[in-house]
Amino acid sequence: VIGDHDTITAAGVISVDTNVTFINDPSGAGACTIGAGTDGQIKIIIMSSNTGGHNITLGGSNVASGITWNASGNSATLLYDAGLTKWYFIGGSATVS
């Protein structure tokens, strides 16, 4: 079930307490992190606005691949696997590396 959402406007921490996070016109490029989720948790991250053209990258030891949002409309749907303690990209238009 999709629950509450939150919005960030700069690089930083992506909340695991909501199911959806919007990246809204980030103040600059940068790196984001995300903490451990619960097994099977789905997290959707959408860049809803990006008038400055800034890149936001999600990385860290608990993310299976680097994920970059660089344009309005980019999205990523992630799934958390507690056994492997990693978030996995399972869909969306963000760039995965």
ROKOLZA-342214 format. One record per atom (N, C-alpha, C): y negated, x negated, z. Coordinates in steps of 0.02 Angstrom, whole numbers, padded with zeros to 5 digits, always signed. Layout:
N
YXZ ...
//
This chain:
97
+00059-00043+00000 +00000+00000+00000 -00062-00045+00000 -00109-00030-00043 -00172-00067-00045 -00215-00044+00013 -00234-00090+00055 -00275-00073+00113 -00347-00090+00100 -00380-00111+00151 -00451-00126+00149 -00465-00186+00104 -00529-00198+00089 -00550-00254+00049 -00608-00290+00082 -00621-00351+00058 -00678-00389+00081 -00709-00424+00021 -00768-00453+00031 -00804-00486-00023 -00828-00554+00002 -00820-00606-00040 -00849-00671-00025 -00901-00687-00079 -00951-00727-00060 -01003-00746-00107 -01010-00822-00114 -00962-00858-00086 -00962-00931-00089 -00891-00955-00077 -00877-01018-00095 -00812-01047-00081 -00800-01045-00006 -00738-01038+00014 -00721-01036+00085 -00652-01007+00095 -00643-00971+00149 -00577-00944+00167 -00567-00875+00138 -00510-00864+00105 -00490-00799+00080 -00451-00765+00137 -00471-00706+00156 -00440-00670+00212 -00370-00645+00193 -00324-00650+00240 -00258-00620+00231 -00254-00553+00268 -00310-00532+00299 -00312-00470+00337 -00328-00410+00293 -00345-00422+00230 -00357-00367+00183 -00312-00379+00122 -00299-00326+00084 -00257-00333+00026 -00296-00355-00036 -00362-00344-00037 -00403-00360-00095 -00464-00400-00072 -00478-00455-00108 -00540-00493-00097 -00577-00496-00163 -00642-00478-00161 -00685-00485-00219 -00727-00548-00212 -00731-00587-00266 -00777-00644-00270 -00837-00618-00308 -00894-00612-00274 -00953-00580-00303 -01009-00631-00310 -01024-00651-00372 -01078-00696-00388 -01081-00756-00341 -01030-00800-00344 -01028-00857-00298 -01090-00900-00303 -01111-00926-00246 -01172-00967-00242 -01163-01036-00272 -01101-01055-00287 -01088-01120-00317 -01014-01129-00326 -00996-01180-00364 -00925-01196-00373 -00896-01221-00308 -00830-01218-00301 -00800-01243-00241 -00727-01224-00235 -00698-01244-00179 -00628-01232-00165 -00620-01181-00109 -00572-01136-00117 -00555-01088-00066 -00486-01104-00038 -00474-01080+00021 -00408-01085+00052 -00385-01016+00073 -00320-01009+00085 -00292-00947+00110 -00238-00964+00159 -00237-00930+00215 -00188-00943+00267 -00120-00912+00250 -00073-00922+00293 -00007-00893+00284 -00011-00817+00288 +00028-00784+00246 +00032-00712+00247 +00096-00691+00282 +00114-00628+00274 +00178-00604+00299 +00226-00600+00240 +00290-00605+00253 +00339-00606+00199 +00333-00545+00155 +00325-00556+00090 +00318-00502+00042 +00248-00474+00035 +00199-00502+00071 +00130-00478+00066 +00102-00490-00003 +00066-00440-00028 +00031-00445-00092 -00043-00454-00078 -00075-00500-00114 -00147-00512-00108 -00176-00512-00177 -00228-00473-00188 -00262-00470-00253 -00332-00499-00244 -00350-00546-00288 -00416-00578-00285 -00448-00568-00353 -00509-00539-00353 -00543-00522-00415 -00614-00552-00414 -00632-00587-00467 -00701-00610-00473 -00739-00552-00505 -00775-00515-00465 -00809-00455-00488 -00876-00469-00521 -00906-00527-00506 -00970-00546-00536 -00975-00622-00535 -01002-00651-00587 -01010-00723-00590 -01068-00740-00636 -01128-00721-00618 -01186-00732-00661 -01206-00806-00666 -01186-00847-00618 -01203-00918-00619 -01153-00961-00655 -01095-00934-00674 -01045-00973-00709 -01008-01022-00665 -01002-01008-00600 -00970-01054-00554 -00894-01044-00551 -00858-01100-00543 -00785-01097-00535 -00768-01095-00461 -00719-01054-00444 -00691-01053-00376 -00617-01067-00384 -00590-01116-00348 -00520-01135-00354 -00485-01123-00288 -00426-01093-00292 -00384-01082-00232 -00330-01135-00232 -00324-01172-00178 -00274-01225-00174 -00252-01235-00103 -00212-01286-00093 -00188-01304-00027 -00111-01307-00026 -00084-01332+00027 -00012-01342+00031 +00028-01278+00033 -00005-01221+00049 +00032-01158+00052 +00019-01115-00010 -00006-01145-00064 -00016-01109-00127 +00027-01146-00179 +00071-01110-00214 +00118-01141-00260 +00084-01179-00317 +00027-01155-00342 -00009-01187-00397 -00084-01178-00384 -00124-01220-00416 -00196-01210-00412 -00215-01149-00454 -00260-01108-00430 -00282-01048-00465 -00358-01050-00469 -00385-01041-00530 -00457-01046-00540 -00485-00982-00570 -00539-00957-00540 -00578-00901-00566 -00643-00931-00592 -00659-00919-00656 -00720-00948-00684 -00761-00898-00724 -00741-00835-00723 -00779-00784-00760 -00770-00717-00727 -00821-00676-00733 -00817-00608-00708 -00757-00572-00740 -00718-00538-00699 -00660-00502-00722 -00595-00540-00713 -00598-00606-00699 -00537-00643-00685 -00505-00616-00622 -00438-00612-00622 -00403-00586-00563 -00339-00624-00553 -00312-00619-00493 -00247-00648-00476 -00213-00603-00425 -00150-00590-00438 -00109-00555-00390 -00059-00605-00362 -00059-00612-00297 -00017-00662-00263 +00036-00628-00220 +00092-00661-00211 +00147-00638-00168 +00163-00693-00120 +00169-00676-00055 +00184-00727-00004 +00259-00728+00010 +00288-00787+00010 +00359-00798+00028 +00361-00837+00093 +00380-00803+00147 +00382-00836+00213 +00435-00890+00217 +00490-00882+00181 +00543-00932+00182 +00520-00999+00154 +00479-00996+00102 +00452-01057+00071 +00381-01072+00093 +00353-01028+00134 +00285-01033+00161 +00233-01047+00106 +00237-01009+00052 +00190-01017-00004 +00169-00950-00033 +00108-00949-00060 +00083-00894-00101 +00100-00911-00173 +00126-00862-00210 +00143-00870-00280 +00101-00824-00324 +00075-00850-00379 +00039-00812-00428 +00090-00770-00467 +00082-00703-00465 +00129-00660-00501 +00097-00620-00556 +00031-00627-00565 -00002-00591-00619 -00077-00597-00616 -00110-00582-00672 -00182-00584-00675 -00207-00628-00731 -00273-00634-00736 -00304-00672-00790 -00337-00737-00767 -00333-00754-00702 -00359-00817-00679 -00317-00874-00708 -00344-00934-00709 -00310-00992-00737 -00266-01024-00684 -00203-01036-00701 -00155-01067-00654 -00140-01137-00680 -00143-01186-00634 -00127-01255-00653 -00077-01286-00606 
//
